[in-house]
Amino acid sequence: MVSALSLWLPILVSAVAVFIVSSVIHMVLTYHRSDFKGLPSQDDVMDALRPFDIPPGEYVFPHCEDPKQMGKPEFREKVSNGPVGFVTVMSGDFAMGKSLALWFLYCILIGLFAAYLAGRALEPGAHYLAVFRFVGAASFGGYALALLQNSIWFKRRWGTTLKSMMDGFIYACITAGVFGWLWPA
């Protein structure tokens, strides 16, 4: 058994490596540019929404407080007339610093979780491939599997979800490789 805290170096190094690779994926490679589409008549839609001063948050329309209302004719008519949607409203200040810091902390959290699981299952001096398998599976769960529910429940395009899961697979392989390389003898 290996203590998760004794694995601080692979946790930190893998978080830095994933952070760098994810930056390259999103800033250099172009396959995520089609993840979001622009609204038709974007300026008109923004002008129409601005007077409502909608606070940052996540919204659904049409909305009902009680699921029992979903069966009522008034609600069903709203749904059939459309549009139906999910909207995330953010503040006008979209500073990347906080998001990047939170992403890095998330990478550390994934590494810590993977370290805990692998540390419970493996001994010091474990073979590289054994470490890779445990850490890879655990970190893939953290980076990728939870993304499926975005397409299942919130109707995100499957192509977008699968691209992000492919990123998660890359991040998991990087995390697993770093752990295998730096696993204690």
Residue frames relative to the residue before (quaternion, step in Angstrom):
aa qw qx qy qz dx dy dz
M 1.0000 0.0000 0.0000 0.0000 0.00 0.00 0.00
V 0.1554 -0.7788 0.6049 0.0580 3.55 -1.02 0.88
S 0.4471 -0.6948 0.4975 0.2644 3.58 -0.83 0.97
A 0.5192 -0.6438 0.4643 0.3168 3.58 -0.95 0.88
L 0.6548 0.5185 -0.3229 0.4452 3.60 1.01 -0.74
S 0.6233 0.5246 -0.3508 0.4617 3.60 1.15 -0.50
L 0.6521 0.4937 -0.3022 0.4896 3.57 1.31 -0.19
W 0.2237 0.8139 -0.5100 0.1656 3.60 1.17 0.51
L 0.6505 0.5302 -0.3395 0.4249 3.63 0.95 -0.75
P 0.6997 0.4205 -0.3107 0.4868 3.67 0.74 -0.80
I 0.5801 0.5625 -0.3831 0.4475 3.60 1.10 -0.58
L 0.7167 0.4525 -0.2530 0.4664 3.58 0.80 -1.01
V 0.6736 0.4929 -0.3034 0.4595 3.59 0.88 -0.92
S 0.6631 0.4880 -0.3216 0.4678 3.60 0.94 -0.79
A 0.6238 0.5286 -0.3478 0.4587 3.62 1.03 -0.70
V 0.6497 0.4985 -0.3153 0.4795 3.60 0.97 -0.83
A 0.6642 0.5070 -0.3115 0.4524 3.60 0.90 -0.90
V 0.6610 0.4885 -0.3083 0.4790 3.60 0.92 -0.87
F 0.6211 0.5456 -0.3384 0.4494 3.59 0.98 -0.82
I 0.6783 0.4833 -0.2880 0.4726 3.60 0.90 -0.93
V 0.6808 0.4821 -0.2982 0.4638 3.60 0.83 -0.95
S 0.6512 0.5043 -0.3307 0.4606 3.61 0.94 -0.77
S 0.6128 0.5361 -0.3463 0.4661 3.58 1.09 -0.64
V 0.6466 0.5021 -0.3136 0.4810 3.57 0.98 -0.82
I 0.6398 0.5343 -0.3290 0.4437 3.58 0.90 -0.91
H 0.7746 0.3849 -0.2068 0.4572 3.58 0.80 -0.96
M 0.7389 0.4024 -0.2459 0.4813 3.62 1.09 -0.51
V 0.7590 0.3694 -0.2041 0.4958 3.61 1.04 -0.65
L 0.7177 0.3892 -0.2435 0.5236 3.56 0.82 -0.98
T 0.3856 -0.7834 0.4561 0.1718 3.55 -1.03 0.73
Y 0.4900 0.7238 -0.4183 0.2472 3.61 1.16 -0.17
H 0.6494 0.4948 -0.3449 0.4632 3.65 1.18 -0.15
R 0.4733 0.7021 -0.4373 0.3029 3.60 1.20 -0.14
S 0.6994 0.4472 -0.2751 0.4849 3.59 1.16 -0.43
D 0.3805 0.7513 -0.4744 0.2565 3.62 1.22 0.17
F 0.7843 0.1707 -0.0883 0.5899 3.58 1.04 -0.74
K 0.2619 -0.7414 0.5987 0.1526 3.54 -1.09 0.78
G 0.4809 -0.6338 0.5135 0.3215 3.55 -1.21 0.45
L 0.5173 -0.6232 0.4841 0.3313 3.55 -1.15 0.59
P 0.4912 -0.5943 0.5221 0.3647 3.59 -1.10 0.58
S 0.8283 0.0802 -0.1022 0.5450 3.59 -0.95 0.85
Q 0.0033 -0.8671 0.4974 -0.0279 3.54 0.98 0.94
D 0.6823 0.4924 -0.3045 0.4465 3.59 0.81 -0.94
D 0.6498 0.5122 -0.3170 0.4636 3.59 1.01 -0.79
V 0.6433 0.5101 -0.3220 0.4714 3.58 0.99 -0.83
M 0.6604 0.4986 -0.3106 0.4678 3.61 0.91 -0.89
D 0.6476 0.5096 -0.3182 0.4686 3.59 0.96 -0.83
A 0.6616 0.5105 -0.3076 0.4551 3.60 1.00 -0.80
L 0.7116 0.4600 -0.2601 0.4630 3.62 1.01 -0.76
R 0.5496 0.6702 -0.3848 0.3173 3.59 1.07 -0.73
P 0.6722 0.5076 -0.3364 0.4212 3.69 0.79 -0.80
F 0.6157 0.5620 -0.3548 0.4233 3.61 1.15 -0.43
D 0.2175 -0.8147 0.5108 0.1677 3.61 1.27 -0.30
I 0.0720 0.8363 -0.5351 0.0955 3.56 0.86 1.06
P 0.3819 -0.7300 0.5107 0.2459 3.61 -0.69 1.00
P 0.6284 -0.5263 0.3919 0.4177 3.61 -1.14 0.51
G 0.3951 0.6924 -0.5323 0.2848 3.55 -0.99 0.88
E 0.4877 -0.6261 0.5155 0.3231 3.52 -1.34 -0.14
Y 0.0679 -0.8164 0.5723 -0.0367 3.52 -0.86 1.04
V 0.1544 -0.7438 0.6410 0.1099 3.52 -1.30 0.50
F 0.0060 0.7853 -0.6189 -0.0123 3.54 -1.11 0.67
P 0.4991 -0.2606 -0.8219 0.0868 1.46 -1.81 1.72
H 0.2924 -0.7617 0.5635 0.1297 3.55 -1.21 0.61
C 0.0038 -0.7634 0.6449 0.0350 3.53 -1.18 0.59
E 0.5191 -0.6673 0.4513 0.2856 3.56 -1.02 0.86
D 0.7857 0.2481 -0.1021 0.5574 3.56 0.98 -0.87
P 0.4838 -0.6892 0.4511 0.2958 3.62 -0.71 1.00
K 0.5505 0.6070 -0.4015 0.4090 3.61 1.15 -0.43
Q 0.6112 0.5719 -0.3438 0.4256 3.59 1.15 -0.62
M 0.5517 0.6449 -0.3921 0.3550 3.59 1.18 -0.49
G 0.6821 0.4825 -0.2863 0.4689 3.58 1.15 -0.48
K 0.5397 0.6393 -0.4023 0.3716 3.58 1.23 -0.25
P 0.6151 -0.5954 0.3761 0.3545 3.58 -1.06 0.75
E 0.6271 0.5500 -0.3531 0.4239 3.63 0.99 -0.74
F 0.6780 0.4739 -0.2906 0.4809 3.58 0.96 -0.88
R 0.6549 0.5152 -0.3180 0.4523 3.59 0.89 -0.89
E 0.6237 0.5290 -0.3378 0.4659 3.59 1.08 -0.65
K 0.6275 0.5273 -0.3314 0.4673 3.59 1.00 -0.82
V 0.6577 0.5036 -0.3065 0.4689 3.57 0.97 -0.87
S 0.7053 0.4632 -0.2833 0.4557 3.59 0.81 -0.93
N 0.6519 0.4958 -0.3180 0.4776 3.62 1.12 -0.60
G 0.2330 -0.8166 0.4948 0.1844 3.58 1.19 -0.60
P 0.5932 -0.0632 -0.7711 -0.2223 1.50 -2.41 0.11
V 0.2987 -0.6973 0.6222 0.1933 3.52 -1.36 0.42
G 0.2018 0.8234 -0.5116 0.1395 3.58 -0.81 0.84
F 0.3196 -0.6631 0.6363 0.2307 3.45 -1.47 0.16
V 0.0537 -0.8072 0.5877 -0.0135 3.56 -0.88 0.96
T 0.1530 -0.7367 0.6494 0.1099 3.54 -1.05 0.80
V 0.1342 -0.7831 0.6049 0.0532 3.58 -0.68 1.10
M 0.1046 -0.7875 0.6067 0.0295 3.56 -0.84 1.05
S 0.5960 -0.5394 0.4345 0.4063 3.52 -1.25 0.26
G 0.6359 -0.5530 0.3860 0.3752 3.57 -1.25 0.35
D 0.6591 0.4623 -0.3038 0.5095 3.59 1.24 -0.30
F 0.0163 -0.8162 0.5763 -0.0381 3.55 -0.19 1.28
A 0.0284 0.8209 -0.5646 0.0807 3.54 0.50 1.26
M 0.4020 -0.7509 0.4819 0.2057 3.56 -0.85 1.00
G 0.5210 0.6910 -0.4030 0.2977 3.59 1.12 -0.57
K 0.6911 0.4672 -0.2834 0.4732 3.58 0.80 -0.98
S 0.6566 0.5079 -0.3156 0.4597 3.59 0.92 -0.86
L 0.6567 0.5005 -0.3147 0.4682 3.59 0.96 -0.80
A 0.6380 0.5132 -0.3274 0.4716 3.60 1.00 -0.76
L 0.6654 0.4896 -0.3044 0.4742 3.59 0.95 -0.84
W 0.6138 0.5385 -0.3397 0.4666 3.60 1.06 -0.73
F 0.6540 0.5024 -0.3149 0.4699 3.60 0.93 -0.85
L 0.6484 0.5028 -0.3173 0.4755 3.61 0.96 -0.82
Y 0.6165 0.5334 -0.3339 0.4732 3.57 1.08 -0.72
C 0.6378 0.5204 -0.3240 0.4662 3.60 0.97 -0.82
I 0.6336 0.5074 -0.3224 0.4870 3.58 1.04 -0.75
L 0.6428 0.5287 -0.3187 0.4535 3.59 0.95 -0.85
I 0.6371 0.5071 -0.3253 0.4808 3.61 0.96 -0.83
G 0.6590 0.5084 -0.3045 0.4632 3.59 0.95 -0.88
L 0.6458 0.5186 -0.3147 0.4637 3.57 0.99 -0.81
F 0.6519 0.5088 -0.3038 0.4732 3.57 0.96 -0.87
A 0.6647 0.4902 -0.2962 0.4798 3.59 0.93 -0.92
A 0.6303 0.5326 -0.3278 0.4600 3.59 1.04 -0.81
Y 0.6364 0.5295 -0.3312 0.4526 3.57 0.95 -0.83
L 0.6985 0.4719 -0.2854 0.4560 3.60 0.77 -1.01
A 0.6891 0.4647 -0.2901 0.4744 3.57 0.83 -0.94
G 0.6445 0.5415 -0.3169 0.4370 3.56 1.02 -0.79
R 0.6412 0.5026 -0.3203 0.4834 3.60 1.13 -0.59
A 0.7490 0.4328 -0.2141 0.4537 3.58 1.01 -0.79
L 0.7873 0.3251 -0.1398 0.5049 3.58 1.06 -0.71
E 0.4044 -0.6975 0.5457 0.2284 3.53 -1.24 0.58
P 0.6243 -0.4710 0.4247 0.4562 3.59 -1.24 0.15
G 0.7821 0.2990 -0.2417 0.4904 3.56 -1.03 0.80
A 0.3387 0.7471 -0.5078 0.2631 3.60 1.23 0.22
H 0.5927 -0.5898 0.4266 0.3446 3.53 -1.18 0.70
Y 0.6465 -0.5545 0.3744 0.3666 3.57 -1.10 0.81
L 0.6993 0.4900 -0.2862 0.4347 3.59 0.80 -1.01
A 0.6207 0.5279 -0.3468 0.4646 3.61 1.06 -0.69
V 0.6474 0.4990 -0.3104 0.4853 3.58 0.97 -0.87
F 0.6379 0.5419 -0.3210 0.4431 3.57 0.93 -0.94
R 0.6723 0.5065 -0.3051 0.4454 3.60 0.87 -0.94
F 0.6891 0.4755 -0.2936 0.4614 3.61 0.80 -0.96
V 0.7147 0.4450 -0.2628 0.4713 3.56 0.74 -1.05
G 0.6333 0.5432 -0.3316 0.4402 3.59 1.00 -0.77
A 0.6741 0.4864 -0.2982 0.4691 3.58 0.90 -0.90
A 0.6714 0.4976 -0.3046 0.4569 3.58 0.90 -0.91
S 0.7154 0.4439 -0.2733 0.4653 3.58 0.83 -0.91
F 0.5814 0.5499 -0.3835 0.4610 3.62 1.12 -0.51
G 0.6148 0.5429 -0.3423 0.4584 3.58 1.02 -0.75
G 0.7032 0.4725 -0.2646 0.4608 3.56 0.94 -0.91
Y 0.7443 0.4207 -0.2300 0.4649 3.57 0.90 -0.87
A 0.8474 0.2682 -0.0808 0.4511 3.60 0.96 -0.76
L 0.6871 0.5438 -0.3308 0.3503 3.60 0.68 -0.96
A 0.6534 0.5253 -0.3276 0.4356 3.60 0.98 -0.73
L 0.5513 0.6273 -0.3965 0.3811 3.61 1.19 -0.32
L 0.5403 0.6497 -0.3985 0.3566 3.60 1.13 -0.54
Q 0.6455 0.5443 -0.3403 0.4138 3.59 0.96 -0.76
N 0.5527 0.5988 -0.4082 0.4116 3.62 1.15 -0.37
S 0.6964 0.4247 -0.2712 0.5109 3.59 1.05 -0.72
I 0.6376 0.5414 -0.3341 0.4345 3.56 1.01 -0.75
W 0.8217 0.2768 -0.1163 0.4845 3.59 0.70 -1.07
F 0.7988 0.3126 -0.1515 0.4911 3.59 0.91 -0.80
K 0.4710 -0.7427 0.3857 0.2791 3.56 1.33 0.41
R 0.2435 0.7379 -0.5791 0.2465 3.58 1.04 0.70
R 0.5727 -0.6008 0.4211 0.3657 3.58 -0.98 0.77
W 0.5298 -0.6541 0.4437 0.3076 3.56 -0.94 0.94
G 0.6125 0.5601 -0.3535 0.4313 3.59 1.03 -0.68
T 0.6446 0.5119 -0.3112 0.4750 3.57 1.02 -0.81
T 0.6605 0.5003 -0.3052 0.4694 3.57 0.92 -0.89
L 0.6779 0.4962 -0.2996 0.4523 3.59 0.88 -0.89
K 0.6145 0.5236 -0.3516 0.4738 3.60 1.07 -0.63
S 0.6684 0.4840 -0.3002 0.4783 3.58 0.96 -0.83
M 0.6305 0.5113 -0.3359 0.4777 3.58 1.08 -0.63
M 0.5980 0.5356 -0.3592 0.4759 3.58 1.10 -0.63
D 0.6116 0.5219 -0.3401 0.4878 3.59 1.03 -0.76
G 0.6520 0.5262 -0.3067 0.4515 3.58 0.94 -0.91
F 0.6210 0.5266 -0.3318 0.4763 3.57 1.08 -0.71
I 0.6396 0.5103 -0.3180 0.4789 3.59 0.98 -0.84
Y 0.6630 0.5007 -0.3055 0.4652 3.60 0.88 -0.92
A 0.6452 0.5183 -0.3186 0.4622 3.58 1.01 -0.82
C 0.6532 0.5048 -0.3150 0.4681 3.60 0.96 -0.81
I 0.6324 0.5124 -0.3316 0.4771 3.59 1.01 -0.76
T 0.6544 0.5073 -0.3108 0.4667 3.58 0.89 -0.95
A 0.6744 0.4989 -0.2928 0.4589 3.59 0.88 -0.96
G 0.6561 0.5184 -0.3124 0.4507 3.58 0.98 -0.83
V 0.6492 0.5046 -0.3152 0.4738 3.57 0.96 -0.84
F 0.6601 0.4992 -0.3139 0.4653 3.60 0.90 -0.86
G 0.6493 0.5180 -0.3222 0.4541 3.58 0.95 -0.85
W 0.6566 0.5168 -0.2876 0.4681 3.55 1.06 -0.85
L 0.8022 0.3131 -0.1363 0.4897 3.60 0.86 -0.98
W 0.3519 0.7448 -0.5026 0.2624 3.62 1.23 0.23
P 0.5210 -0.6710 0.4217 0.3170 3.60 -0.86 0.92
A 0.4903 -0.6770 0.4760 0.2733 3.56 -1.05 0.87
